[in-house]
Amino acid sequence: MEVDEILRKYSLSRDTAAQYIDAITRMNQTETAERLDVSRDTINRYKNAFQKMDSKERLLLISTLLQEELLQQAAKTGNQ
């Protein structure tokens, strides 16, 4: 299964999912909602979607989105 298929299956946006993964590991739901400039309902929807995923889907999504974020950060650092 591809990452885009997982995102479609659970009606998640790629950008918000990546930001959610990053923020929720460091903040509570209210802080995450404020950081992402979305409602707490949106954060709850993402939380519930991640809970519904099987472990393979969740691991693939998290690892892929984090790898993309790391590559973007590395590219920004390399351009400075």
N, C-alpha and C positions, 0 to 999 in steps of 0.2 A: 504494500500500500504506500502511496506517495503522500508527502506532507500536504499538498494542495487538496488531495482527496479527504484527508482527515479534517482539515479546516472546513471544507464544504460540508462534510457529514455532520459536523457539530455547529455549523453556521458561525464560525469564528473568522475574524479578519487576521491576516498574517501579522500586520504591524501591531495591532493591539495585543495579540497573543504573545508576541515577543516582548513587548513592554510589560505585560502582565507577569510573565515568567520572571523577568528581571526584578520587578518591584515587589512581588508577593513574597519573595525569599528574604526580603529585608524589612518589609513593612506589614502593618496590619491591613485589613480590607479598606478601612476608611482612608488611611494614608495612601494606599495604592490608588483608590478612586480619585483622590485629589491630585496625585502625581500624574495620572494618565488623563486627567480632565474628563472623566466619565462618571456616571452615577454609580452608587453602590449596587444598584440592581444589575448593572452591566458586569461589575466585578463578581457578583454572586452567580451570574449566568456563566461566566468563564470558569469559576470554581466548580460549578456543577458539571459543566462539560468535561473538565479535566477528570473529575471523579467518575464519570460515565465511561471514559476511554479505557480500553484494556491496556495492560502494561506496555505492550509493543507499540501501540499508537502513541501513548503518552511519552515514552522514551524517544521514539523517532521524532516527534514534534519538538520536544524540549531540546534534544541534542542538535537537531538541524537549525532551529531558530537561534540557539546560543552560538553555534558555529558561525552563522551568518553575521551575528552581532560582533563577534570577536574579529572576524575578517574586516568588517567595516571600521572597527576601532583601529586595527592594525594599519589599514590603508590611510586613515586620518593621521595617525602618528607618523607614518612614513612620508606623508606630504608636508610635514612641518619642518 
